Amino acid sequence: MQEKALNSPGFEIDPDLVITLTHGDPIMFEPFWKEVGHNATVTISGWEKMSYYACDPDDICWFLEPDFANEVLRLHRIVNNAATNGCHIIPGAGSTQLIHATLHALASIEARRHPVNVVSAAPYYSMYSDINSLKSALYHWAGDAATFKGDDNFIEIVCSPNNPDGMIRHAVLSNNAGRRVHDMAYYWPHYTPMRGPADHDIMLFTMSKATGHAGTRIGWALVKDTDVAREMVNYITLNTNGVSRDSQVRAARILKVISDGYEFPNSNSAGQFFHIGRHLLADRWRRLRQAMEVLGKFSLPQFSTEFCEFFKEHAQTYPGFAWLRSEDESINDCGDFFKSINVQIRNGRLFGAGPNYVRISLMGSDAYFDGFIKRITSVG
């Protein structure tokens, strides 16, 4: 089905169509960017950006576009969600490549022996456990950090706010051992209250969840240690010989539009991105809770209201995913239940949990979300 149709006003999902809510494809933000219009448009001439090098070849990250770096720092300063002083900025093809680059760097530099154990507290992002498909001799997936019984030869990935359940997370294992990677993809004010700047050795962010531009395939790492940053760049150099300069230029423009919306409120007619994003997610969570109450078979996480330093008011948490738990003893596998009503989800097993859990994406098109709510309500 064409993306244009899915986002057209009044478009409705066929009752027999399978509704896919498996991936965090952030199409829900498309109307905002349509309203922004040409303010977010980038033109790159045929003669521009032809070189591999975006800056001085002797710089640690020779493929980092200066404008992209500046806009990353600017947005973090405005939102105040990450301490950037003294950090190297490493762009990557989304946070996926950056996670691989980080694991490679840490395992190469600091490991006492190989393979290094990679762990994360369950429920964890399902992609983490897929690292074994790379068949690396440097590291391997060792499962739930909460049940890890090994020694200090480990790397713990801390995802906060967590995918899939939206909870704020901290390291589970001792701070005196191993190394940590903080996946901060969802630490933005439309998803969760800002509690001040995160300050960790390695922090990963991505355009996909920050702005909705998953197809641009750009993320960035904030890295304190120079040796780790250099080894991450070495990995990306070997993996893709740098990161698309064109994509970085587009990403810089997108970030600039968001920042301009707060520093120069009249700079575009679309409004302020994080305010609008929070409103959209708040509405979807309200409708989802109502539908699940009607259905009467599943429970949803409950989030406390906290003061948000960005919005300067008490705010609720509105994750991009819903982590559902079955409360119906007749449902042995949540995946089977949703399959029976033509809804594709991600089974809890993929996240280190049981089949009584499922993850549902709330970031898809209005048509898919509306169709899902109607289908759930009709079943109830």
N, C-alpha and C positions, 0 to 999 in steps of 0.2 A: 504494500500500500504506500502511495506516495506521501512524503512528509508534508507537502502542501495541503493535501486533503485532510490529513489528521489535525491540522491546526486551523482549518477554515471554520469561521463562525457557523454554528448550526449543524456541523457535521456530526452524524451519529454512527456509532458502531453497530454493525449487523449483529443481531442476537446470536447467530451461529459462529461468528468470528472468534478466533482465539485471541484473547487479550493478553499481551505479553508485558509482564511487569517484572522481568528478571534483571534488567540492567539499569544502571543509574544514568540513563541517557537524558540529559537535562533540557529537553525540548520545551519544558514549561516556561522558560525564560525568553523564548523566541519573540512573543509579542512585544516585550520591552525593547528588544533590539530592533525590531521593525519600526517602532515609534522613534527610536533614536535616528534611524535613517542614515543619511550621508555623513553625519558627524562621526560615525564609526567606520566609515569606508576608507580603505587604504589603496592607493595606486602605486604600483611598483613598475617603473619603466624597464624595458627589456635589457638595458645596459647596467641596471643597478643590481647590487648584491650578487655579483657573479663570482667573487672570490670565496674560497673556503673561509677566509679569515674575516672576522667581524671587528677585530681590534688588533693590537700589537701581537704578532705571533709569539712573542716571548712572555705574554701574560699567562697566568695559570690557566684561565679559561679563555682560550683564543677564539672560541666561537660565540661568545656572549655579546649580543648587540647592546651597545651602551644605552640606547634609548629604552630598551626593555629593562635593563638593570635599574635605570633611574625611575621608571614607572613602578617597578616592584617595590623599591624603597619608599617611594612616595605613598603608595596605597597602604603599606604596612604602617607608615607614620600616621596617616589619617585614621585608620581603624585601630591602631595601637594593639595589634594582636600578636606581634612577634618582635623580639629584641634583635635588631639587625646590626648593631655596632660591632665591628670587627669580624663580621661574617663574610665568607665568600659566597657569591651567587652563582650557582651552577644550573643552567637550563637543561631540560631533558625532554624527550618525547613523551610527555605526560609523567605522572608519578610512577607509573609502572617501570619505565626505564631507570628512573632515579632510584627506586628501591633496589633494583638489580645492581646498579652502579655502587650504591652505598654498601650493600652486602659484600660485593667484590672487594671494595676498598678496605673495609674493616677486617675482612678475613685475610686479605693479603698482607696488611701492615701489622696487625696486632695479635693475630691468633697464635696460640702456643702450639697447636697442632690442627690438622685438617682431617675431616671436614668439621667446620664450626657448627654448633647447634643453633638453629634459628627458631625462636619461639615467640608466641603472642598469646595473651590471655583470651580464652574462649568466652563468648563468641567472638571470633576474629574474622577479618575480611578474608573472603574465600580465596582471593588471589594469592595470599601469602603462602598457603599450603601448596600452591601450584609450582613453587620454585624448584621442586624436585624434578620437574619435567625438563629443566635446563641441564640436568646431569652434571652439575658443577662438582669438581673435586675439592673446592674450597669450603663449601657450606652445604647444609641440607636442612630440610624442615624437620623439626623435632616436636612439634605439636603445642599443646596448651602450656603456657608459662606457669599457670597455677599448679600444675601437676608435674612440672619438670624436676627430675631428680639428679640431674647431672652436676658437674662441677662448674667452675667459672669460665669454661670455654663455650660461651654462648653470646648471641646477639638477640636482644629482646626488641621487638617492634611494638611500639605503643601508639595505638590509633586513638586520637582524642580530638573531638567527639568521635565515639566509636562507630564504625560500620561493622555490624548491622544495627545495633540497638540505640545509638545516639547518646550513650552515656559518656560523661567525662571520665577519662582513664588516667591512671598513673602507673608507673612501673611496678610490677609485681615482685620481681626478683631483687635481691640485695643490690643496693647502689654501689657497694664496694667491689663488685665483681662484674665481669662481662661488659658489653657495650650496648647502648640503646639508640634506636632510630625512632624519632617521633613523626608519625604520619599525621599532619595537621590539615588534611584536605578539607575538613568541614569546620575548621575554626574560623568562621566568618559570621557576621552578625545576623544574617538572614536565617541561619540554622540554630544558633545558640547564643546566649548572652555572653558578651565579651567580659572576661574577668581580669583583664590586664594582659600585658605582653608575655607570651610564652618565651621561655629562655632556656633552650636546650642545645646540646652540641650539634645535633643534626635535625633539621626540621624540613619537612617536605610539604609543598603546596602544589596545586594544579589549577589551570584555567578551567578545566572541566567543571569543577564544583564551585570555584570562586565566582565565575561569571556565566557558566553554562556553555562555554565554547569547547566541547569535547573534541570536535573534529579538527580543531587547530593543533592538537597534540603537543601542547606545551605545558610543562610544569617547571617548578624551580626548587632547588634545595638551598637552604641557608646553613652553611657549614663553618664551624669555628676553626677546626684544625686544618692547617695548611697542607699537611701531608695527606690527610684524608681527601681534601678537596682535589689535590693534584691527582691522586689515584682514581677518583671518580671521573675526572676528565680523561684520564688514560683509558678507562673502560669505555666511555662514550665514544672516544676517538676510534677505538678498535671495533666497537659495535656498529656505529653509524657514521663514523668520520665527522663528528660534530652534530649540531642540531640546526634544523632549517632556519636560515636567517629570515626568509620571507615570513615564516610562521611567527617568529619573534617580533617582527615589525607589526604584524597584525595584532598580536597579543599586547604589545605596547600601546597601540591605539585604543584597544578595548579597555585596558586598565586606566588610560588617561581619561576616557569618557566617564568612568565611574568616579575617579578622583575629582574631575572637574565638577561633577554633579554636587559634590559636597563643598569644595572650595569656592566654586562659582555657581551657585544654585540655579541661575537662569541660563546656564550654558546650553541646555537642550530641553525639548518639550516633553521628553519621556518621564522626567522626574528623577528621583534618587534611587539607585538600583537596590541597595540593601533594604530600604524601607519597603519598596514594592515587592521584593523577593520575600520578605518576612510576611507581608500581607497575603501573598499567594499561598505560601506554605501553611500559614495559620488557618486559612479557609479550607485547605485540603485536609488538614488534621481534624478540624471541627466536623467536617462531613464524614470523614473516615470513622471517627469515634461514634457518631450517630448511627452509621450503617452497621458497625460491629455490635452496637447495643441492640439493634433490631435483630441481627442474626443470632446473637446469643450463644455463640460457639467459641469465640476467641477473646483473649484479653490483650491489651496494649500496654506498653510501658507508661508509667506515670512520671512526669518531670516536675521538679519543684520550680517555682518562680524565683528568679534571682535578679539582682540589680545588674543591668547592662551598662558598662562604662561608655559604650559607643552611643546608644540611644538615650542615655542619661535617664533611664526609667527602669522599673522592674519589668522583666520580660520572661517569656516562656521559651522552652526549647521546641523547635520544629524540625526534626531531622528530615533528610531527603529520603529515608527509608522507614518503613514500619516493620517492627519486629513482633510478629504475632505468635502467641502461645495458645495452643488448644486447651480449652476448658471442658471439652465434651469427651467423655470416656468412650463414646462410640467411634471417635476419629482416631485411628491408630497412626495414620500418616497424613499430616496436613497437606502434603503435596498431592496425594490422591484425591483429597476433597476438592482442592481448587482445580485439579485436572478435570474432575467430573462436571464442573461448571464452565469449562473452557477458559480457564485463567492460568497462565504460566507464571510460576513464581520460582524462588530459589529455596530449596529444602534446607532446613536447619542443619542437616548433616554436613553440608558444605562449609559451615561456619564453626564446626567443632561442637555443635549442640545436637539434640536429638530430633527425631522426625516429628515431634510435637511442636516444633517451631518452624516458621517460614519467614522469609524476608520479602517484602513487597516494595517495589519502587514507587515513590510518589512524585517523581520528577518528569514523567512522560507528558504527552500531549493532553490537552483538555479533553479531547474525544476519548482517549483511552481511559483517563481517570473517571470521567463521567460515566462511561460505559461500565467500568468496574463497580462504581457505587450503585448504579441501577441494578446490576446483576446480583450483587450481594443483598441489596434491599429486597429484591423480588424473591430470593431464596429464603430470606428471613420471614 
